[in-house]
Amino acid sequence: NKPVFTLYDGVLNAYETYIGRVTLLNNDILYGKASLNLTSIRESDNGWYECKVIFPNRVPNKRNNGTWFHISVLGGTLLRIPPVNQTVLEGDPAFFHCVVQNPETMLVEWYKDNVPLLEYYDLAHRSMMGPDGSLTINPTQMSDLGFYTCEVRNTANDTQSASAYLNVQYKAKVVYAPKEVYIPFGESAVLNCHFRSNPPLKNLRWEKDGFLFDPYNVQGVFYNRNGSLQFDKVDDSHAGRYSCTPYNDLGTDGPSPIISVVVQRPPFFTLKPKLVYVTKMGGTVEMHCDARDRDGYHVPQITWIKKDGSLLPYGRFSVNGGNITIEDIVESDRGIYGCQATNEAATVTADAEIMIENVSPRAPYNLTGNSTDTSITIRWAPGYIRQYLEYIIWYRLADAPEWRTLKVNDKHILEATITNLQPAREYEFMVLCQDNYGDGMFSKAFRYFTKPTEFEAPENGLQDALLQFSQIGSPRNFFVHKEQDNFVARWEPPELGLDQLRFYILRWWIEPQHKLHGSVETSETHYILDSLDEDNLYTFQVFALSTTNYTSGSNEHEIYFYPYRRVKLMTVSGVLILLFCLVVISTLLYMKRKRIRQLREAENMKI
């Protein structure tokens, strides 16, 4: 009889080949306090097992007890010993079993997160595969964390695979620190500490000018959930040399390099554009703007943007200093423009609106959201500047056909909270603006999730807030292109919060109505689009959804689907019509020539 494990005073000890493969079950009420979970089953696990209870502090120390169980291992003729989950410290070696039945006739390949190990250039140089197929990684790095799969293949092309997880733990460490940070005088600012930690962060210490900096003892300075410093209103006393030191259960890798924080006055406008410019179609608008740094020694950079995110009209605008001139005004030029003055401390913006006579205003834009388990707060930017605007929120469950409405009573508030919603559900919103002349235009549709019922807001205190705070980055490098006969959407996973990823949501809209045409959920980083209508302009966007129902969207991608079938049908129809015309013309010519020949023969017979 070989021992498998012992449990004494709450401590579990496994033996020999069972190390890393046995854990106690959590549900001891249903299965019993000594119930065991065995993972990474091997062929050698086949056989009888006995559970015994021993009383080391009693006489006699054991009774005539014992419960027998039998394990029958089915299949698995290629792989004798599969890999087992590993937890190692960074820098220590990691070892994964992958012992095959016959190494001489079987091929072993290793994958990390379903990607061949050889494609990880650095990891492949630190890895070595033994003659029996087992894998050694030495030394390990924090980026090695993930699932490792060994795949065994024999000469008959039969395959068998098994996976294990490598958890690389390390001291909390700072991964990036800028040498210099400018924060704007008189405004709010954030000083970030960019760190990585496994196990999770337990504490974070800030120092200023070589002394402990405790925000709880400094008025107007607070800890954010991720450990960064939040300055409510920056003044000259906040300048200095800062460093941060993160800690977890293993300790710390040391403080960050010194971050020099410079308090600088943001620029101010010496000349602002007018709030509204009214013009006609085909007219010209000139908007004036100028700014200076508050110390008077520098001139900030001045740029013009269109606040809805679209580009300035190509070939029809010119910039002279801080002034912009737009010629040959068209309908798409209407909207709000921003004159931005930028220095190292901040960017300030002065808005101006171009209105075109007899053209309706543009819709609200830049919708954002925040949620609890039963409510969602929506915020938006006004499509145009008027004091007598009113807003109506249209909302519904994302998969429901009927809309509900909520009117915003205060004309000066650009946000609304919708209550009595269902937890962990996705809702769709649109904002409609109204004025004295009637309804304006709807905003683009905006979707947002309520939080699950079990969500709890982080408590006060840095440690708990850091442990519970988790978001996710945006999918990267999103694009749609044609591959062979299909259009395929592809993207790369987010850089931040990948371990919190639940799934991706791919959506596409028909333009210019911006009507939602399709939405799919997938755990892959690509999707084949097979339900698109030709001769339509589509906008695509993919979202990453975290386990805490936080969504982060990628860049938008527009593509026009050319009417291939229609053009092909028209081409074939045109060829058929042309052939028919040629046949008709040839027939007419043949009949005409035949008639002429008959007439000539008749005249010859008379002569």
Secondary structure, 3 states (H helix, E strand, C coil): CCCCEEEECCEEEECHHHCCCEEECCCHHHHCCCCEEECCCCHHHCEEEEECCECCCCCCCECCCCEEEEECCCCCCCEEECCCCEEEECCCCEEECCEECCCCCCEEEEEECCEEHHHCHHHHHCEEECCCCCEEECCCCHHHCEEEEEEEECCCCCEEEEEEEEEEEEEEEEEECCCEEEEECCCCEEECCEEEEECCCCEEEEEECCEECCHHHCCCEEECCCCCEEECCCCHHHCEEEEEEEEECCEECCCCCCEEEEEECCCEEEECCCCEEEECCCCCEEECCEEECCCCCCCCEEEEEECCCCCCCCCCEEEECCEEEECCCCHHHCEEEEEEEECCCCEEEEEEEEEECCCCCCCCEEEEEEECCCCEEEEEECCCCCCCCEEEEEEEECCCCCCEEEEECCCCCCEEEECCCCCCCEEEEEEEEEECCEEEEECCCEEEECCCCCCCCCCCCHHHHHHHCCCCCCCEEEEEEEECCEEEEEEECCCCCHHHEEEEEEEEEEECCCEEEEEEEECCCEEEECCCCCCEEEEEEEEEEECCCCEEECCCEEEEECCHHHHHHHHHHHHHHHHHHHHHHHHHHHHHHHHHHHHHHHHHHHC
